[in-house]
Amino acid sequence: MNLYEKTATELSDMLRRKECSAAEISQEVLERTETSEERIGAYITRCEDVMQQAEAVDKAIAEGRALHPLAGIPIALKDNISTKGIRTTCASRMLENYVPPYDAAVTEKVRRAGMVITGKTNMDEFAMGASTETSYMKVTHNPHNPEYVPGGSSGGSAAAVAAGETILSLGSDTGGSIRQPAALCGIVGLKPTYGSVSRYGLVAYASSLEQIGPMGKTVRDTAMLYSLICGRDQMDATTVRREYPDFASALSGKVQGLRIGVPREYFGDGICPEVSVAVWEGIRLLEQAGASVREISLPDTEYAVSAYYIIASAEASSNLARYDGVRYGFRAKHYKGLTDMYERTRSEGFGDEVKRRVMLGTFVLSSGYYDAYYKKARAAQQRIKRELADAFRECDILITPTYPTPAFPLGEKSDDPLKLYMSDICTVTANLSGLPAISVPCGKTASGLPMGMQMMAPAFSEQVLLNAAYAYETLCGGFWSGGTVI
Amino acid sequence: MRMDIQHIAKLARLHIEAEALSVFEKEMETIVKMAEHLPEAEDALLPDRETPMQLRRDEAEDGKFTREEMLMNAPEVQLGCLAVPKTVG
């Protein structure tokens, strides 16, 4: 098996046993990217110093220095995570040439651990989308079938891992943007509890909902990366001060006594039967291994998508007000006066989906509509949170599909924003309630496209979540048997 | 409900071309319609007490960035300052 096909865990062990060097790993990943990137289009920016980063790790190993287990492992970062000296575009014309003068908190941690940053991955513009098609920069293709979308908004991060163009990646998840592309590309993606990972340096879209999270080929890989990035950061006041375990080493794979809730609203109209059957097969596997399963009802789920789009758009309209062509980013060439410069800069710099959400947010916060829309959405959010809290009194985890369907063909939904919004039904509740949720591969359709199973748990119960996911991975014989998907 | 896209765009500091107005109008109306089934908000919105924020000390940090670093992404710089169109006569 080629090195780029291996998991981070395997490569970390090989490095420790000196069976390969960090330079060899990076060299193989670079060569792989050379051959596949034209078909995949996962990266917006590829780092030129990959080999130098890897050689620095090899030097540290040769000197006998104690290194983080992820030292020398290649990682790609979504292009809304600030990287000092590396262009961070958010896949927008607005930030096409923006080079941050600082690292995001997670970037600092990745660098300090000695991970090798391979590049910045494609995404929906400002993370607004679910197919990576709203990117201003390029099209990203699903590695399982290049005619299909990779999902989004972290589509580049998912495709890069699935195609062997990196080993691990970071995405961000505001309404499903880590879990959904993970499901559609056949990898693992974790949306952590709100407040467990610093958002310092994450370009803001909807600050009360979004979290940065890890993506990998296996649950253990994902757990290792999560352990690296979580923790209190004084630069993000919403991060919580608490002790986090070493998630990977605490994986037991045992589910005896685990109480699984299966909310029937997540298996209703619009859920593709093939997905529903695959997820139920996964649930039955866990049941046979000793978990107890009960069907439950979460009726307030019907408000989730509406509440999500109102709250997220309201926050987006405020967060994106900073793009005015003055301090950084794009400025229109032709304008008459200051106000016209603002308007033309924003109109030429933003794509249609961003404009739509900024206008929706402006509308729901505007005089006369706040009570009718924003306030009702926030109230619905509180109902959803309460309902989930009640459910977790009787269940340890909830299991649902991650996405109603497998990947869809490129261009199929790009003219129908509402259709795409409605498909977020399974993922947005975790964001609205701040809960952790993970997507794991759950088999493939008859046409060979991956499907995803989502597990959700109470706040800061990532260990329970990762353990259940690991148990499922073990029971189904592993998600990653090696070999590339294209 | 009919939406005045031009007015909303003005509030959002966006300029929408005339030929795109009807498309945005139709899409926005459909999206807003989706939100109309939300239940009435019975109570006042409560602050989130589960995740209280822990603010850092309000102290300026000198020397974190140089002036050049702060200006390197600016669309227009004159004499070490951000330049904008003239606003007063």
Interface residues (C-beta under 8 A of the other chain):
Chain A: N97 Y98 V99 P101 Y102 Y194 G195 R232 Q234 M235 A237 T238 T239 V240 R241 E302 Y303 V305 S306 A307 Y309 I310 S317 A321 D324 G325 V326 R327 Y328 G329 F330 R331 Y335 G337 L338 T339 M341 Y342 E343 R344 R346 S347 F350 D352 K355 R356 V358 M359 L360 G361 T362 F363 V364 S366 D371 Y373 K375 K376 A377 R378 A379 A380 Q382 R383 P417 L418 Y421 M422 G434 A459
Chain B: M3 I5 I8 A9 L11 A12 R13 L14 H15 I16 A20 F24 E27 M28 T30 I31 V32 M34 A35 H37 L38 P39 E40 A41 E42 D43 L45 L46 E50 T51 M53 Q54 L55 R56 F65 E69 M70 M72 N73 A74 P75 E76 L82 V84 P85 T87
